[in-house]
Amino acid sequence: MKFMDSIIKDSMYLWEAAANESFLEEMGKGTLDRQKFLDYIVQDSIYLRDYLKAFAMAMYKSDSLKQMQVFYSILGFVNDSENATRLKYLQDNSMTDEDVDKTQKLPACRNYTQFLLDTAKDGDIPEILMAVMPCMLGYYYVFKSVLDKYPSVKDGYFAPLVADYTSEFYKECCEYWTEYCNEVCKDADGEKKKRLSKIFEQASAHELYFWQMAGGKI
């Protein structure tokens, strides 16, 4: 079993719990309250800003141009796709990125982004990857689950967001980054792999808390 297969398996209980959160269930059914959805979009937009900072720190710590280019590639995707979709939802509600910049983080968002930034500051490249990957890979998992259970979601208000994370392109991105992580972590010893697995599990737990926050549970 490859390294990433192993650590994803160990954190799958958190991903499955996230996929079954009421927020995502209601999104799939088309019954999600629009204000609750907007609040999520705002907090997720705030989160993406610090997510980018974690990748920027990985670029800074890279030891080759090729590695820098790999991390740089995510910056364009976040700006061109993820943030663009969120901006459209914000505009639908007469909000802008400037309004997001003035919004305070809710506790689950604050704790998650602090975890990302602390790991990016103090960790090495493999550790940074384990902190950021549950967001990327986990989003494909939960939104694919939504789409599989509620195919009609692709025709409703939430369709653009679901489409971003269930497209063939996004799937290929997840596969690429999974293999990249396998390559980066292949020479890690047993203790290091335990450390990386723990970081991945912690980040996955933060993902779950974020969805619980979106649903108003915490």
C-alpha positions as CSV (number, residue, x, y, z in Angstrom):
1,M,0.0,0.0,0.0
2,K,1.4,3.4,-0.9
3,F,1.9,6.0,1.8
4,M,-1.0,8.2,0.8
5,D,-3.4,5.3,0.5
6,S,-2.4,4.4,4.1
7,I,-2.9,7.8,5.7
8,I,-6.1,8.5,3.8
9,K,-7.4,5.1,5.1
10,D,-6.5,6.1,8.6
11,S,-8.4,9.4,8.3
12,M,-11.3,8.1,6.3
13,Y,-13.6,8.1,9.4
14,L,-13.3,11.9,9.5
15,W,-13.9,12.3,5.8
16,E,-17.0,10.1,6.0
17,A,-18.3,12.0,8.9
18,A,-17.8,15.3,7.0
19,A,-19.6,13.9,3.9
20,N,-22.6,13.1,6.1
21,E,-22.8,16.5,7.8
22,S,-26.2,18.2,7.6
23,F,-24.8,21.2,5.7
24,L,-23.7,19.0,2.8
25,E,-26.8,16.8,2.9
26,E,-29.0,19.9,2.7
27,M,-26.9,21.3,-0.1
28,G,-27.4,18.1,-2.0
29,K,-31.2,18.2,-1.5
30,G,-31.3,21.9,-2.4
31,T,-32.8,22.8,0.9
32,L,-29.8,24.6,2.4
33,D,-30.6,28.0,3.8
34,R,-29.0,30.6,1.5
35,Q,-27.8,32.8,4.4
36,K,-26.1,29.8,6.0
37,F,-24.5,29.0,2.6
38,L,-23.3,32.6,2.2
39,D,-21.8,32.5,5.7
40,Y,-19.9,29.4,4.7
41,I,-18.7,31.0,1.4
42,V,-17.4,34.0,3.4
43,Q,-15.5,31.8,5.9
44,D,-14.2,29.5,3.2
45,S,-13.0,32.6,1.2
46,I,-11.1,33.7,4.3
47,Y,-9.6,30.2,4.7
48,L,-8.4,30.2,1.1
49,R,-6.2,33.3,1.8
50,D,-4.3,31.4,4.5
51,Y,-4.3,28.2,2.4
52,L,-2.4,30.2,-0.2
53,K,0.0,31.4,2.4
54,A,0.8,27.8,3.3
55,F,1.7,27.0,-0.3
56,A,3.7,30.2,-0.6
57,M,5.7,29.1,2.4
58,A,6.3,25.7,0.7
59,M,7.6,27.6,-2.3
60,Y,9.9,29.6,0.0
61,K,11.2,26.4,1.5
62,S,11.6,24.6,-1.8
63,D,15.1,23.5,-2.8
64,S,14.7,23.5,-6.6
65,L,13.0,25.5,-9.3
66,K,10.9,22.5,-10.3
67,Q,9.6,22.1,-6.8
68,M,8.8,25.8,-6.6
69,Q,6.9,25.5,-9.9
70,V,4.8,22.6,-8.5
71,F,3.7,24.6,-5.5
72,Y,3.2,27.7,-7.7
73,S,0.7,25.9,-9.8
74,I,-1.9,25.7,-7.0
75,L,-1.9,29.5,-6.7
76,G,-3.4,29.9,-10.2
77,F,-6.0,27.3,-9.6
78,V,-7.2,28.8,-6.4
79,N,-7.5,32.3,-7.9
80,D,-8.9,31.2,-11.3
81,S,-11.4,28.6,-10.2
82,E,-12.0,28.4,-6.4
83,N,-12.0,32.1,-5.6
84,A,-13.8,32.9,-8.9
85,T,-16.7,30.7,-7.9
86,R,-16.9,32.2,-4.5
87,L,-16.7,35.7,-5.8
88,K,-19.8,35.0,-8.0
89,Y,-21.7,33.8,-5.0
90,L,-20.6,36.9,-3.1
91,Q,-21.7,39.2,-5.9
92,D,-25.1,37.5,-5.9
93,N,-25.3,38.8,-2.3
94,S,-23.9,42.3,-3.0
95,M,-20.6,41.4,-1.4
96,T,-17.0,41.7,-2.6
97,D,-13.6,40.3,-1.7
98,E,-13.0,43.5,0.3
99,D,-16.0,42.7,2.4
100,V,-14.5,39.3,3.1
101,D,-11.3,40.9,4.1
102,K,-13.1,42.8,6.8
103,T,-14.9,39.8,8.2
104,Q,-13.7,38.1,11.3
105,K,-12.9,34.4,11.3
106,L,-15.2,32.1,13.2
107,P,-13.4,29.8,15.8
108,A,-13.3,26.7,13.6
109,C,-11.9,28.7,10.7
110,R,-9.4,30.5,12.9
111,N,-8.2,27.3,14.5
112,Y,-7.8,25.6,11.1
113,T,-5.9,28.4,9.5
114,Q,-3.7,28.8,12.5
115,F,-2.9,25.1,12.3
116,L,-2.0,25.6,8.6
117,L,0.2,28.6,9.2
118,D,2.0,27.1,12.2
119,T,2.7,24.0,10.2
120,A,3.9,26.0,7.2
121,K,6.1,28.1,9.4
122,D,7.7,25.3,11.5
123,G,7.4,22.3,9.2
124,D,9.3,20.9,6.3
125,I,7.9,20.3,2.8
126,P,6.4,16.9,3.6
127,E,4.7,18.3,6.7
128,I,3.3,21.2,4.9
129,L,1.9,18.9,2.3
130,M,0.2,16.8,4.9
131,A,-1.4,19.9,6.4
132,V,-2.9,21.1,3.1
133,M,-3.8,17.9,1.3
134,P,-6.9,17.0,3.4
135,C,-8.5,20.1,2.1
136,M,-7.8,19.4,-1.5
137,L,-8.5,15.7,-1.5
138,G,-11.2,15.8,1.1
139,Y,-13.2,18.3,-0.9
140,Y,-13.3,15.9,-3.9
141,Y,-14.5,13.2,-1.6
142,V,-17.3,15.1,0.1
143,F,-18.6,16.8,-3.0
144,K,-18.4,13.6,-5.0
145,S,-20.5,12.0,-2.2
146,V,-23.0,14.8,-2.5
147,L,-23.2,14.4,-6.3
148,D,-23.5,10.7,-6.1
149,K,-26.4,10.8,-3.6
150,Y,-28.1,13.8,-5.0
151,P,-27.5,14.0,-8.8
152,S,-30.0,16.9,-9.2
153,V,-27.6,19.2,-7.3
154,K,-25.8,19.8,-10.6
155,D,-28.9,21.7,-11.8
156,G,-29.4,23.9,-8.8
157,Y,-28.0,27.0,-7.1
158,F,-25.1,25.1,-5.6
159,A,-24.1,23.5,-8.9
160,P,-21.0,25.8,-9.6
161,L,-19.4,24.9,-6.3
162,V,-20.1,21.2,-6.7
163,A,-18.8,21.3,-10.2
164,D,-15.5,22.8,-9.2
165,Y,-14.7,19.9,-7.0
166,T,-16.1,17.0,-9.0
167,S,-14.8,17.9,-12.4
168,E,-12.5,15.6,-14.3
169,F,-9.8,18.3,-14.1
170,Y,-10.1,18.5,-10.3
171,K,-10.0,14.7,-10.0
172,E,-6.8,14.7,-12.1
173,C,-5.3,17.4,-9.9
174,C,-6.0,15.3,-6.8
175,E,-4.4,12.3,-8.4
176,Y,-1.4,14.3,-9.4
177,W,-0.9,15.7,-5.9
178,T,-1.4,12.4,-4.3
179,E,1.4,10.9,-6.4
180,Y,3.5,13.9,-5.7
181,C,3.1,13.4,-2.0
182,N,4.0,9.7,-2.4
183,E,7.2,10.8,-4.2
184,V,8.1,13.5,-1.6
185,C,7.5,11.2,1.4
186,K,8.9,7.9,0.0
187,D,12.2,8.1,1.9
188,A,10.7,9.1,5.2
189,D,11.5,6.7,8.1
190,G,8.9,5.1,10.4
191,E,8.9,7.9,12.9
192,K,8.6,10.5,10.3
193,K,5.7,8.7,8.6
194,K,3.9,8.6,12.0
195,R,4.4,12.3,12.3
196,L,3.1,13.0,8.8
197,S,0.1,10.7,9.4
198,K,-0.7,12.6,12.5
199,I,-0.6,16.0,10.7
200,F,-2.8,14.6,8.0
201,E,-5.3,13.4,10.6
202,Q,-5.3,16.7,12.4
203,A,-6.0,18.6,9.2
204,S,-8.8,16.2,8.4
205,A,-10.3,16.8,11.8
206,H,-10.2,20.5,11.1
207,E,-12.0,19.9,7.8
208,L,-14.8,18.1,9.7
209,Y,-15.0,21.0,12.3
210,F,-15.2,23.4,9.4
211,W,-18.3,21.6,8.0
212,Q,-19.8,21.5,11.4
213,M,-19.3,25.2,11.7
214,A,-20.9,25.7,8.3
215,G,-24.0,23.8,9.6
216,G,-24.1,25.9,12.8
217,K,-23.2,23.0,15.1
218,I,-20.1,24.7,16.6
